[in-house]
Amino acid sequence: MATTITEIVRNGVDTERLFGTLDAIKGQPTLGQFQFRARNRWLGGAHNQTTIRDFYGAGQEDTSRADEFVLDAGEPAILLGSDTGPNPAECLLHALAACLTTSLVYVAAARGVKLTEVESTLEGDMDVQGALGLDDGYRNGFEHIRVAFTVKGDAPEEKLQEIVARAQRRSAVFDMVTNGVSVTVEAEAA
Amino acid sequence: MATTITEIVRNGVDTERLFGTLDAIKGQPTLGQFQFRARNRWLGGAHNQTTIRDFYGAGQEDTSRADEFVLDAGEPAILLGSDTGPNPAECLLHALAACLTTSLVYVAAARGVKLTEVESTLEGDMDVQGALGLDDGYRNGFEHIRVAFTVKGDAPEEKLQEIVARAQRRSAVFDMVTNGVSVTVEAEAA
């Protein structure tokens, strides 16, 4: 009698729970509604700090996080800061890299592909004449972002490339960065 | 004889250097070209890590940063992670908060307004049926982001509101998140 050993955890992702989550949301679509949050506080000059902890998801306020995450931002000397953290545009590159990578790893797990390495380098080109208000011919943000992945795993190149492409089609941050999101800003000032 | 004391450092920003930088770029516009970079490595499951250090700006490779910044990302349990870091969408909220805040502080410094407090809370709404591939009626990313600032300083409310508005018009990440950026993704797969 043959024994089938099902590999449940693949790439560090519990695929049984992954498919269970998908089934749960299929059965009750309102479980798919999430709200993520961040609180930021200015600490002087280019230094500000974000704390992240609570969020809403799967039908309730999530209280599972033991601690809050604290993220600092800053600017390098040439942009009048003192390197208290990566600058905001670099933080956006981090968000993009992290999301594409997570999407790629989850997609591979769901498709039975075992990954051994996922690395990426990102470059964003910006002419600061835009953000500094010197020349409106330049936008404030990056003109273009290049992402270069190195992906290794137990599937042929064609399948790995397909997973990279699928990750782009399903990445939350890739969607936001490429397509844009409406943002409302309100201020209480005194 | 009256003595004029010029406050050079305002809000932690050296305004003399700020105006000096603006003049330098006006005189030699190619100094405005910057390239920011990030390197990300998958560490297992939803855990990946970005390192940030070198960048190009003001006509040369910048080597002023003594250390690299290390940023972790992860997912909470409900999204199959183990809270190794904020999730990528939360990282994007951090980037947005940090950029709006820095822009606001620099604009206020340039306009002679002394700030005493800048805080913000951000919320992003997302239905994960999009990113999970369950319902294409939902986008992958946030449907909408709300930013609420509390700003205090030595100027009347109207002027503080004007500074908040100006910060939006000059923020690199606000531009990218609201208008989108072209992103190319390449992969070397084996």
Contacts between the chains, C-beta under 8 A, distances in Angstrom:
chain1	res1	chain2	res2	distance
A	11	B	44	7.4
A	11	B	45	6.8
A	12	B	44	3.9
A	12	B	45	2.9
A	12	B	46	7.5
A	12	B	47	7.3
A	13	B	45	5.5
A	13	B	46	7.4
A	13	B	80	5.8
A	14	B	80	6.2
A	17	B	80	5.9
A	18	B	80	5.8
A	21	B	78	7.8
A	21	B	80	7.0
A	21	B	132	7.8
A	22	B	132	6.1
A	22	B	134	6.6
A	25	B	128	7.2
A	25	B	129	6.3
A	25	B	132	6.8
A	25	B	134	6.0
A	26	B	134	6.2
A	29	B	129	6.3
A	29	B	134	7.8
A	29	B	135	7.1
A	32	B	127	4.7
A	32	B	128	4.8
A	32	B	129	4.0
A	32	B	132	7.4
A	32	B	134	7.1
A	32	B	135	7.7
A	32	B	138	7.4
A	33	B	125	7.5
A	33	B	126	7.9
A	33	B	127	5.4
A	33	B	128	8.0
A	34	B	125	7.5
A	34	B	126	4.9
A	34	B	127	7.2
A	34	B	128	5.6
A	35	B	123	5.7
A	35	B	124	6.8
A	35	B	125	5.3
A	35	B	126	7.4
A	36	B	87	7.0
A	36	B	89	5.2
A	36	B	90	5.0
A	36	B	93	6.4
A	36	B	123	7.5
A	36	B	124	5.1
A	36	B	126	6.9
A	36	B	142	7.8
A	37	B	90	7.7
A	37	B	93	7.2
A	37	B	121	6.9
A	37	B	122	6.4
A	37	B	123	5.2
A	37	B	124	7.6
A	38	B	90	6.0
A	38	B	93	3.9
A	38	B	94	5.5
A	38	B	97	5.7
A	38	B	121	7.4
A	38	B	122	4.6
A	39	B	119	7.3
A	39	B	120	7.2
A	39	B	121	5.1
A	39	B	122	7.6
A	40	B	94	7.3
A	40	B	97	3.6
A	40	B	98	6.5
A	40	B	101	5.8
A	40	B	119	6.8
A	40	B	120	4.7
A	40	B	121	7.8
A	40	B	122	7.3
A	41	B	118	7.5
A	41	B	119	5.1
A	42	B	101	5.3
A	42	B	105	6.2
A	42	B	115	7.2
A	42	B	117	7.2
A	42	B	118	3.7
A	42	B	119	7.1
A	44	B	11	7.4
A	44	B	12	3.9
A	45	B	11	6.8
A	45	B	12	2.9
A	45	B	13	5.5
A	45	B	105	7.0
A	46	B	12	7.5
A	46	B	13	7.4
A	46	B	102	5.3
A	46	B	105	7.2
A	46	B	106	7.8
A	47	B	12	7.3
A	48	B	97	7.4
A	48	B	98	5.5
A	48	B	101	4.6
A	48	B	102	6.7
A	48	B	105	8.0
A	48	B	118	7.5
A	50	B	93	7.5
A	50	B	94	4.2
A	50	B	97	5.6
A	50	B	98	6.6
A	52	B	86	4.5
A	52	B	90	4.9
A	52	B	93	7.6
A	52	B	94	7.0
A	55	B	76	7.2
A	55	B	90	7.7
A	57	B	76	7.8
A	57	B	78	5.6
A	57	B	79	7.6
A	57	B	128	7.7
A	58	B	78	5.2
A	62	B	76	6.3
A	62	B	78	6.2
A	64	B	76	6.0
A	64	B	77	5.2
A	64	B	78	7.1
A	64	B	83	7.7
A	65	B	76	6.2
A	65	B	83	5.6
A	66	B	83	7.4
A	69	B	85	6.4
A	69	B	86	4.5
A	69	B	90	7.7
A	71	B	71	7.2
A	71	B	86	6.9
A	71	B	91	7.6
A	71	B	94	4.9
A	73	B	94	7.3
A	73	B	95	8.0
A	73	B	98	3.5
A	73	B	101	7.9
A	73	B	102	7.1
A	75	B	102	6.7
A	76	B	55	7.2
A	76	B	57	7.8
A	76	B	62	6.3
A	76	B	64	6.0
A	76	B	65	6.2
A	77	B	64	5.2
A	78	B	21	7.8
A	78	B	57	5.6
A	78	B	58	5.3
A	78	B	62	6.1
A	78	B	64	7.0
A	79	B	57	7.6
A	80	B	13	5.8
A	80	B	14	6.2
A	80	B	17	5.9
A	80	B	18	5.8
A	80	B	21	7.0
A	80	B	106	7.3
A	83	B	64	7.7
A	83	B	65	5.6
A	83	B	66	7.4
A	85	B	69	6.3
A	85	B	98	7.8
A	86	B	52	4.5
A	86	B	69	4.5
A	86	B	71	6.9
A	87	B	36	7.1
A	87	B	98	7.8
A	87	B	102	7.8
A	88	B	95	5.2
A	88	B	96	7.7
A	88	B	98	4.1
A	88	B	99	3.4
A	88	B	102	6.2
A	88	B	171	7.8
A	88	B	172	6.6
A	88	B	173	4.9
A	89	B	36	5.2
A	89	B	95	7.5
A	89	B	99	7.1
A	89	B	172	5.1
A	89	B	173	6.2
A	89	B	176	7.8
A	90	B	36	5.0
A	90	B	37	7.7
A	90	B	38	6.0
A	90	B	52	4.9
A	90	B	55	7.7
A	90	B	69	7.7
A	91	B	71	7.6
A	91	B	91	6.6
A	91	B	94	5.7
A	91	B	95	3.7
A	91	B	98	6.0
A	91	B	173	7.7
A	92	B	92	6.7
A	92	B	95	4.1
A	92	B	99	8.0
A	92	B	173	5.4
A	92	B	176	6.3
A	92	B	177	7.8
A	93	B	36	6.5
A	93	B	37	7.2
A	93	B	38	3.9
A	93	B	50	7.5
A	93	B	52	7.6
A	94	B	38	5.5
A	94	B	40	7.3
A	94	B	50	4.2
A	94	B	52	7.0
A	94	B	71	4.9
A	94	B	73	7.3
A	94	B	91	5.7
A	94	B	95	7.6
A	95	B	73	8.0
A	95	B	88	5.1
A	95	B	89	7.5
A	95	B	91	3.7
A	95	B	92	4.1
A	95	B	94	7.6
A	95	B	95	5.7
A	96	B	88	7.6
A	96	B	183	7.2
A	97	B	38	5.7
A	97	B	40	3.6
A	97	B	48	7.4
A	97	B	50	5.5
A	98	B	40	6.5
A	98	B	48	5.5
A	98	B	50	6.6
A	98	B	73	3.5
A	98	B	85	7.8
A	98	B	87	7.8
A	98	B	88	4.1
A	98	B	91	6.0
A	99	B	88	3.4
A	99	B	89	7.1
A	99	B	92	8.0
A	100	B	185	7.0
A	101	B	40	5.8
A	101	B	42	5.3
A	101	B	48	4.6
A	101	B	73	7.9
A	102	B	46	5.3
A	102	B	48	6.7
A	102	B	73	7.1
A	102	B	75	6.7
A	102	B	87	7.8
A	102	B	88	6.2
A	103	B	131	7.5
A	105	B	42	6.2
A	105	B	45	7.0
A	105	B	46	7.2
A	105	B	48	8.0
A	106	B	46	7.8
A	106	B	80	7.3
A	115	B	42	7.2
A	117	B	42	7.2
A	118	B	41	7.5
A	118	B	42	3.7
A	118	B	48	7.5
A	119	B	39	7.3
A	119	B	40	6.8
A	119	B	41	5.1
A	119	B	42	7.1
A	120	B	39	7.2
A	120	B	40	4.8
A	121	B	37	6.9
A	121	B	38	7.4
A	121	B	39	5.1
A	121	B	40	7.8
A	122	B	37	6.4
A	122	B	38	4.6
A	122	B	39	7.6
A	122	B	40	7.3
A	123	B	35	5.7
A	123	B	36	7.5
A	123	B	37	5.2
A	124	B	35	6.8
A	124	B	36	5.1
A	124	B	37	7.6
A	124	B	181	7.8
A	125	B	33	7.6
A	125	B	34	7.5
A	125	B	35	5.3
A	126	B	33	7.9
A	126	B	34	4.9
A	126	B	35	7.4
A	126	B	36	6.9
A	126	B	172	6.6
A	127	B	32	4.7
A	127	B	33	5.4
A	127	B	34	7.2
A	128	B	25	7.2
A	128	B	32	4.8
A	128	B	33	8.0
A	128	B	34	5.6
A	128	B	57	7.7
A	129	B	25	6.3
A	129	B	29	6.3
A	129	B	32	4.0
A	130	B	172	7.9
A	130	B	175	7.9
A	131	B	103	7.5
A	131	B	170	5.4
A	131	B	171	7.3
A	131	B	172	5.0
A	131	B	175	7.9
A	132	B	21	7.8
A	132	B	22	6.1
A	132	B	25	6.7
A	132	B	32	7.4
A	132	B	170	7.7
A	133	B	170	6.0
A	134	B	22	6.6
A	134	B	25	6.0
A	134	B	26	6.1
A	134	B	29	7.8
A	134	B	32	7.1
A	135	B	29	7.2
A	135	B	32	7.7
A	138	B	32	7.4
A	139	B	175	5.7
A	139	B	179	7.5
A	140	B	169	8.0
A	140	B	170	5.9
A	140	B	171	6.2
A	140	B	172	4.7
A	140	B	174	7.4
A	140	B	175	3.9
A	140	B	176	7.9
A	141	B	172	4.4
A	141	B	173	6.6
A	141	B	175	4.0
A	141	B	176	3.6
A	141	B	179	7.5
A	141	B	181	6.1
A	142	B	36	7.8
A	142	B	172	7.5
A	142	B	176	6.2
A	142	B	181	5.1
A	143	B	181	7.6
A	144	B	181	6.8
A	144	B	182	5.2
A	144	B	183	7.5
A	144	B	184	7.3
A	145	B	181	5.6
A	145	B	182	7.4
A	145	B	183	4.5
A	145	B	184	7.5
A	146	B	183	7.7
A	146	B	184	5.4
A	146	B	186	7.6
A	147	B	183	6.4
A	147	B	184	6.9
A	147	B	185	4.5
A	147	B	186	7.2
A	148	B	186	5.2
A	148	B	187	7.6
A	148	B	188	7.5
A	149	B	185	6.9
A	149	B	186	7.0
A	149	B	187	4.0
A	149	B	188	7.0
A	149	B	189	7.7
A	150	B	187	7.4
A	150	B	188	5.1
A	150	B	189	7.9
A	151	B	187	5.5
A	151	B	188	7.3
A	151	B	189	4.6
A	151	B	190	7.7
A	152	B	189	7.4
A	152	B	190	5.4
A	153	B	189	7.9
A	157	B	189	4.8
A	157	B	190	6.3
A	160	B	187	7.2
A	160	B	189	3.5
A	160	B	190	7.5
A	161	B	187	6.0
A	161	B	189	5.4
A	164	B	185	6.8
A	164	B	187	4.3
A	164	B	189	6.8
A	168	B	185	5.6
A	169	B	140	8.0
A	170	B	131	5.4
A	170	B	132	7.7
A	170	B	133	6.0
A	170	B	140	5.9
A	171	B	88	7.8
A	171	B	131	7.3
A	171	B	140	6.2
A	172	B	88	6.6
A	172	B	89	5.1
A	172	B	126	6.6
A	172	B	130	7.9
A	172	B	131	5.0
A	172	B	140	4.7
A	172	B	141	4.4
A	172	B	142	7.5
A	173	B	88	4.9
A	173	B	89	6.3
A	173	B	91	7.7
A	173	B	92	5.4
A	173	B	141	6.6
A	174	B	140	7.4
A	174	B	183	6.7
A	174	B	185	8.0
A	175	B	130	7.9
A	175	B	131	7.9
A	175	B	139	5.8
A	175	B	140	3.8
A	175	B	141	4.0
A	176	B	89	7.8
A	176	B	92	6.3
A	176	B	140	7.9
A	176	B	141	3.6
A	176	B	142	6.1
A	176	B	177	6.3
A	177	B	92	7.8
A	177	B	176	6.3
A	177	B	177	7.3
A	177	B	180	6.8
A	177	B	181	5.7
A	177	B	183	6.1
A	178	B	180	5.4
A	178	B	181	6.7
A	178	B	182	7.0
A	178	B	183	5.3
A	179	B	139	7.5
A	179	B	141	7.5
A	179	B	180	5.2
A	180	B	177	6.8
A	180	B	178	5.4
A	180	B	179	5.2
A	180	B	180	3.7
A	181	B	124	7.8
A	181	B	141	6.1
A	181	B	142	5.2
A	181	B	143	7.6
A	181	B	144	6.8
A	181	B	145	5.7
A	181	B	177	5.7
A	181	B	178	6.7
A	182	B	144	5.3
A	182	B	145	7.4
A	182	B	178	7.0
A	183	B	96	7.2
A	183	B	144	7.6
A	183	B	145	4.5
A	183	B	146	7.7
A	183	B	147	6.4
A	183	B	174	6.7
A	183	B	177	6.1
A	183	B	178	5.3
A	184	B	144	7.3
A	184	B	145	7.5
A	184	B	146	5.4
A	184	B	147	6.9
A	185	B	100	7.0
A	185	B	147	4.5
A	185	B	149	6.8
A	185	B	164	6.8
A	185	B	168	5.6
A	185	B	174	8.0
A	186	B	146	7.6
A	186	B	147	7.1
A	186	B	148	5.2
A	186	B	149	6.9
A	187	B	148	7.6
A	187	B	149	4.0
A	187	B	150	7.4
A	187	B	151	5.5
A	187	B	160	7.2
A	187	B	161	6.0
A	187	B	164	4.3
A	188	B	148	7.5
A	188	B	149	7.0
A	188	B	150	5.1
A	188	B	151	7.3
A	189	B	149	7.7
A	189	B	150	7.9
A	189	B	151	4.6
A	189	B	152	7.4
A	189	B	153	7.9
A	189	B	157	4.8
A	189	B	160	3.6
A	189	B	161	5.4
A	189	B	164	6.9
A	190	B	151	7.7
A	190	B	152	5.4
A	190	B	157	6.3
A	190	B	160	7.5
